[in-house]
Amino acid sequence: MSLDSDLRLRLAAFEALRRLAELRGGVVTREEMTAGFEFEGGRVAFALRARGIWKPRQAEAALSITTAAPRAGVTPRYDDEVGAEGWFHYRYQGEDPGAADNRGVRRARELGRPLIYFYGVAAGRYEAIWPVYVVGDSPQDLTFDLAADATRMSDSSLMAGGAEAPLKRYATVTAKQRLHQARFRELVVSAYGEACTVCRLHHPELLDAAHILEDRDERGRPEVPNGLALCKIHHGAYDANILGVAPDYRIHIRRDVLDEADGPMLVYGLQKMDGERIRVPQREMLRPRREYLEVRYERFRAA
């Protein structure tokens, strides 16, 4: 089956975004969104600055929607909450349901065309969720309902409009959880100057935000004082209780691991870290809470 130009555009956008997200750990910048992707001899933006809804001239309907990260003391322009029924709720552009941008999103629903949802996780940085589908339109509330699709791109899924409603609800809630995790990661990694607090590795694509207290703990909220920026090696060691961080910010390596004889990664990556101190953010309000570290350190000592 041949694809029309609009579907070819979306497939090209999704493939280019997949490659870009893989290089950036799933997060793309506003500059990369504006720079866009190659399509049939030209370039098309994924999204434009200061435009929450973007419909390229080559498209029959909106290609992307964007929710900016909220700034302190500023109410977000768009509502991206997930309601009890499981969908994303996305606020219209302005208050006119018939405005061109809103018509572009509505047209995507009419045609069953998938979009990209750029969700702001930090200033100028966005997590991309795709494909998403418009499953509801409420002019009285000035909102669209959006569903993430559990499938990954194929011609048939694009043409059919994706998964059935129960699967879309599950995928949408899962996507919302991922967005919260992405925002937590960006806030923590940024607070630590995009470097591992243990070894100072400065490659953002190799950094994680490790929870000090897990989500299941009532105190384990996704906030910077409950996080540590760790490279993937030290994150794994922290979760496995091979590496512990005491309330005085001193690093401790488990005794049996200190006694091991192995290669240079063990020596320089773990054993020589014993007794060093983590580097914490300059702003005291962003530093790890000592009472959280104490709870987690006691668990390390018991391992």
Residue pairs with C-beta under 8 A, 6 or more apart in sequence:
1 155
1 159
3 11
3 155
3 158
5 58
6 58
6 59
6 60
6 61
6 111
6 113
7 113
7 155
7 158
7 159
8 39
8 40
9 39
9 44
9 56
9 58
9 59
9 63
10 59
10 63
10 113
10 114
10 131
10 158
11 153
11 155
11 158
12 37
12 38
12 39
12 40
12 44
13 37
13 39
13 44
13 46
13 63
13 116
14 114
14 116
14 130
14 131
14 153
15 153
16 36
16 37
16 38
16 46
17 28
17 37
17 46
17 116
17 128
17 130
20 28
20 32
21 27
21 28
21 128
23 205
24 32
24 205
25 204
25 205
26 127
26 128
26 182
27 121
27 125
27 126
27 127
27 182
27 186
28 46
28 118
28 125
28 126
28 128
29 124
29 125
29 126
30 49
30 124
30 125
30 126
31 124
32 46
33 45
33 46
33 47
33 66
33 118
33 126
34 45
34 46
34 47
34 48
34 49
35 43
35 45
36 43
36 44
36 45
36 46
37 43
37 44
37 46
39 58
44 56
44 58
44 63
45 54
45 56
46 54
46 63
46 64
46 116
46 118
47 54
47 63
47 64
47 66
47 116
47 118
48 54
51 66
51 101
52 65
52 66
52 67
52 68
52 77
52 78
52 93
52 101
53 62
53 64
53 65
53 66
53 93
53 101
53 102
53 104
53 105
54 62
54 63
54 64
54 65
54 66
55 61
55 62
55 63
55 100
55 101
55 104
56 63
60 107
60 111
60 113
61 104
61 105
61 107
61 108
61 110
61 111
61 113
62 101
62 104
62 105
62 107
62 108
62 115
63 115
63 116
64 115
64 116
64 117
64 118
65 90
65 105
65 115
65 116
65 117
65 118
65 132
65 146
66 78
66 117
66 118
66 119
66 120
66 126
67 76
67 77
67 78
67 80
67 90
67 117
67 118
67 119
67 120
68 76
68 77
68 78
68 120
69 120
69 121
69 122
69 123
69 125
69 183
70 76
70 120
71 123
77 91
78 90
78 91
79 89
79 90
79 91
79 143
80 88
80 89
80 90
80 119
81 88
81 89
82 88
82 89
82 172
82 173
82 176
83 89
85 145
85 169
86 147
86 168
86 169
86 170
86 172
86 173
87 135
87 136
87 145
87 146
87 147
87 169
87 172
88 117
88 132
88 145
88 146
88 147
88 148
88 172
88 175
88 176
89 143
89 144
89 145
89 146
90 105
90 143
90 144
90 145
90 146
91 142
91 143
92 99
92 102
92 142
92 143
92 144
93 99
93 101
93 102
94 101
94 102
95 142
96 102
97 139
97 142
105 115
105 134
105 144
106 134
106 137
106 144
107 113
108 114
108 115
108 133
108 134
109 133
109 134
109 135
109 137
109 144
112 133
112 160
112 161
113 158
114 130
114 131
114 132
114 133
114 149
114 158
114 161
114 162
115 130
115 131
115 132
115 133
115 134
115 146
116 128
116 129
116 130
116 131
116 132
117 128
117 129
117 130
117 132
117 146
117 148
118 126
118 127
118 128
119 126
119 127
119 128
119 129
119 179
119 182
120 126
121 127
121 179
121 182
121 183
121 185
121 186
121 187
122 183
122 186
122 187
122 190
125 186
127 178
127 179
127 182
127 183
129 148
129 175
129 178
129 179
131 148
131 149
131 151
131 153
131 157
131 158
131 162
132 146
132 147
132 148
132 149
133 146
133 147
133 149
133 161
133 162
133 168
134 144
134 145
134 146
135 145
135 146
135 147
135 165
135 168
136 144
136 145
137 144
137 145
138 144
138 145
146 172
147 162
147 165
147 168
147 169
147 171
147 172
148 168
148 171
148 172
148 174
148 175
149 157
149 162
149 163
149 168
149 171
150 162
150 163
150 167
150 168
150 170
150 171
150 174
151 157
151 162
151 163
157 163
162 168
163 171
180 222
181 222
183 222
184 209
184 222
184 223
184 227
185 208
185 209
186 209
187 209
187 223
187 224
187 227
188 209
188 224
188 227
188 228
188 229
189 204
189 207
189 208
189 209
189 229
191 224
191 227
191 229
191 281
191 283
191 286
192 228
192 229
192 279
192 280
192 281
193 281
194 202
194 204
194 207
194 229
195 201
195 202
195 207
195 229
195 279
196 202
196 207
196 229
196 230
196 231
196 234
197 228
197 229
197 230
197 278
197 279
197 280
198 230
198 231
198 234
198 243
198 251
198 273
198 276
198 278
199 231
199 233
199 234
199 269
199 273
200 279
201 207
201 231
203 231
206 231
206 232
207 229
207 230
207 231
207 232
208 229
208 230
208 231
208 232
208 235
209 227
209 228
209 229
209 230
210 227
210 228
210 229
210 230
210 235
210 238
210 239
211 220
211 222
211 226
211 227
212 220
212 226
212 227
212 228
212 288
212 289
212 292
212 293
212 295
212 296
213 219
213 220
213 226
213 292
213 295
213 296
214 220
215 222
219 226
219 292
220 226
224 281
224 286
225 285
225 286
225 287
225 288
225 289
225 292
226 288
226 289
226 292
227 288
228 238
228 245
228 278
228 288
230 238
233 265
233 269
234 243
234 269
237 243
237 270
238 244
238 245
241 254
241 299
241 300
241 303
242 253
242 254
242 257
242 270
243 251
243 252
243 253
243 254
243 270
243 273
243 300
244 251
244 252
244 253
244 254
244 296
244 297
244 300
244 301
245 251
245 252
245 278
245 288
245 293
245 296
245 297
246 252
246 293
246 294
246 297
247 290
247 291
247 293
247 294
247 297
248 277
249 277
249 278
249 280
249 288
249 293
250 275
250 276
250 277
250 278
251 273
251 274
251 275
251 276
251 277
251 278
252 274
252 275
252 297
252 300
253 270
253 271
253 273
253 274
254 300
254 303
257 266
257 270
257 271
258 271
258 274
260 266
260 271
280 286
280 287
280 288
281 287
